Amino acid sequence: MTLWLWLAFIFFLLFAFVVFRGAPYVPSHRRYARLALTKLYRLKRSDVLVDLGSGDGVILRMAAKNGARAIGYELNPILVLISRLLARGDSRQTTKLADMWLTDFPAETTVVYVFSVSRDSDKLSAKLQAHANMYGRELWCITYGAGLGGGKQSVKKLHAHNLYHFRPEALQSEEA
């Protein structure tokens, strides 16, 4: 095999591997993503957005442009490199080579953005609720694609985006 065939094979393997741990890489439609980050959930300077499966970092760049701090978790090292290159010089963005299922995101996270696939919807909903419970603070989630499982109902919808609100169970029981 020539060098180019080996490189193509490695490139293919990196993208295929991710499908077994999460969603495939699907570039975000900028127009709809911008609406999700301004109309569905209006990002503020005080927000910390975590993008699970951040791909090339387009959501991170949009969030930072809106003033939020943005942290992306991505399994594909090629996409991590692209995201970091496109974000150079912007201290409000960070992209980490990490598996979203094995990583706890920062305590100060206020909103999570994720391209969701239905096979992971229950697991993702449980992870987000556990985060809200652990830190005793509310958490918002914007999904693109499939919604969340675990009986979780979206608060709002806009095109293919859904907005979910996770409240710590301690707060829920105090209000009951």
C-alpha positions in Angstrom: 0.0 0.0 0.0 1.2 3.5 -0.7 1.5 6.1 1.9 -1.6 7.9 0.7 -3.7 4.7 1.1 -2.4 4.2 4.7 -3.2 7.8 5.5 -6.7 7.5 4.0 -7.2 4.3 6.0 -6.1 6.0 9.3 -8.3 9.0 8.6 -11.3 6.7 8.0 -10.6 4.8 11.2 -10.5 8.0 13.3 -13.9 9.1 12.0 -15.5 5.6 12.2 -14.3 5.0 15.7 -16.2 7.9 17.1 -19.5 6.4 15.9 -19.1 3.6 18.4 -18.8 6.0 21.3 -21.2 8.7 20.3 -22.7 10.6 17.3 -20.9 10.8 13.9 -19.4 14.0 12.8 -22.1 16.1 11.2 -21.2 19.8 10.6 -23.7 22.1 12.3 -25.9 24.3 10.1 -24.6 27.7 11.2 -27.9 29.5 10.6 -29.9 27.1 12.9 -27.1 26.9 15.4 -27.0 30.7 15.7 -30.7 30.8 16.3 -30.4 28.1 18.9 -27.8 30.1 20.8 -29.8 33.4 20.5 -33.5 32.5 20.4 -33.8 29.1 22.0 -31.3 29.8 24.8 -29.9 33.3 24.9 -26.2 32.9 25.9 -24.9 35.5 28.4 -21.3 36.4 29.3 -21.7 34.5 32.6 -22.5 31.3 30.8 -20.2 28.3 30.4 -21.2 26.2 27.4 -19.9 22.7 27.0 -20.2 21.1 23.6 -20.2 17.3 23.8 -18.7 16.0 20.5 -17.6 19.5 19.5 -16.3 18.5 16.0 -14.6 21.4 14.3 -15.6 23.9 17.0 -18.3 25.9 15.2 -20.6 26.0 18.2 -17.6 26.9 20.5 -16.8 29.8 18.2 -20.4 31.0 18.1 -20.7 30.8 21.9 -17.4 32.7 22.4 -18.6 35.3 20.0 -21.7 35.7 22.1 -19.5 36.3 25.2 -19.8 32.9 26.8 -16.9 30.7 27.8 -16.9 27.6 25.6 -15.4 24.1 26.2 -15.6 21.3 23.7 -15.0 17.6 24.2 -14.2 15.7 21.0 -12.9 12.1 20.4 -11.4 12.7 17.0 -7.9 14.1 17.2 -8.1 15.5 13.6 -11.2 17.6 14.6 -9.6 18.7 17.8 -6.7 20.0 15.9 -8.9 21.8 13.4 -11.0 23.3 16.2 -7.9 24.5 18.1 -6.4 26.0 14.9 -9.6 27.9 14.1 -9.8 29.2 17.8 -6.2 30.3 18.1 -6.0 33.5 20.1 -9.4 33.2 21.6 -9.0 32.5 25.3 -12.8 32.0 25.7 -12.6 28.7 23.8 -11.0 25.4 24.7 -11.2 22.0 22.9 -10.2 18.9 24.7 -9.5 15.4 23.3 -11.8 13.5 25.6 -14.6 11.0 25.7 -17.8 12.8 26.9 -18.9 9.6 28.7 -15.7 9.4 30.8 -15.3 13.1 31.5 -17.0 15.3 34.1 -17.5 18.7 32.8 -16.8 21.8 34.9 -19.0 22.6 37.9 -19.7 26.1 36.5 -21.3 24.7 33.4 -24.6 26.4 32.7 -25.5 25.0 29.2 -24.6 21.8 27.3 -24.9 21.6 23.5 -24.9 18.2 21.9 -25.7 16.6 18.5 -27.9 13.8 20.0 -28.5 10.3 18.7 -31.5 8.4 20.0 -29.5 5.3 21.2 -27.7 7.5 23.8 -30.7 9.7 24.8 -31.4 8.0 28.1 -27.8 7.8 29.1 -27.2 11.4 28.3 -30.3 12.6 30.2 -29.0 10.6 33.3 -25.6 12.2 33.0 -27.0 15.7 32.8 -29.3 15.2 35.8 -26.4 13.7 37.8 -24.3 16.8 37.0 -27.1 19.1 38.2 -27.5 17.0 41.3 -23.8 16.9 42.1 -23.3 20.6 41.9 -26.7 21.7 43.1 -27.3 24.0 40.2 -29.6 24.2 37.2 -28.3 23.1 33.9 -29.7 23.7 30.4 -29.2 21.4 27.4 -29.6 22.1 23.7 -29.9 19.0 21.6 -29.6 19.0 17.8 -31.1 16.0 16.2 -32.7 13.5 18.5 -34.2 14.6 21.8 -33.4 13.3 25.3 -34.9 10.2 26.8 -35.5 9.2 30.4 -39.0 10.8 30.2 -37.4 14.3 29.9 -39.7 16.8 28.0 -38.2 19.7 26.1 -39.0 23.2 27.4 -38.8 24.7 23.9 -38.2 23.6 20.3 -36.7 25.5 17.3 -36.3 23.6 14.0 -34.2 20.5 14.9 -33.1 21.9 18.2 -34.6 21.1 21.6 -34.0 22.9 24.9 -34.1 21.0 28.2 -33.9 22.2 31.8 -32.3 20.1 34.5 -32.9 21.1 38.1 -31.1 19.5 41.0 -33.4 16.9 42.7 -32.8 18.7 46.0 -34.5 21.8 44.6 -37.3 19.8 43.1 -38.2 18.1 46.4 -38.1 21.4 48.3 -40.7 22.9 46.0 -43.0 19.8 46.2 
